[in-house]
Amino acid sequence: MAKRARPNTIDRELVHLPPGERQREWTARVEAVIFASAEPVSRRMLERVVGQDCDIETIIEDIREALRDRPYELVSVAGGWQHRTRPDFADVIHASGAANAPPADLTQHQALVLMTVGYLQPVTRAELSKIFGREVSRDTIAILRQLGFLASGPRSPTPGAPYTYVTTPAFLSAFGFDTLRDLPDAEMLEDAGLLSRNLPPDDFIEPELEEGDD
């Protein structure tokens, strides 16, 4: 029987190195891990490769300062850190044809449902349907779940204890938010009549009928 490969172990503390060299090695490790990851890197992931005395925030700020004049930057997103090109270069990247595909080709209706969950979560499908003035189909919820943007939340205390829905870290990452606090101010949207748990149907753009809808 083949032996299972043991997980790689590394010296995180680096006590044999002088303080300056130790800090440079930690910085290199943090930058390498973030650079190699396609997803935002959490603090917990970085703690696997640096010692207990490592000040991760200081290293992040040092890396950001080093990238100040570069066309890419280190950003806080979805509770972690990730290298991303600066917004000023978006047109150049798209013109070159090198732009990555968007995270998902959402319809207007799907995007609006996702945005509504983002602000009102945890929220049930029945509550979403009431907000939209028409049924939000199970298919719509299923698509957003398959894309990784929605997950099941706690059971609602309403009769039948239906599932609620919440957004995920993948939603934050895909749309460039560090936390839900980065969403545009909900009160401003409510004042503009764009967001409310009790909106009349005409206040929302009527979506196209989806397959499976009545």
ABEGO torsion letter per residue (X at the ends): XBBBBBBBBBBAAGAABBAAAAAAAAAAAAAAAAAABABBBBAAAAAAABBAABBAAAAAAAAAAAAAABABBBBBBGGBBBBBBBAAAAAAAAAAGABBBBABBBBAAAAAAAAAAAAAOBBBAAAAAAAAGBBBBAAAAAAAAAAGABBBBBBBABBGGBBBBBBBAAAAAAAGBABAAABBBAAAAAAAGABBAABBAAABBBBBBBBGBX
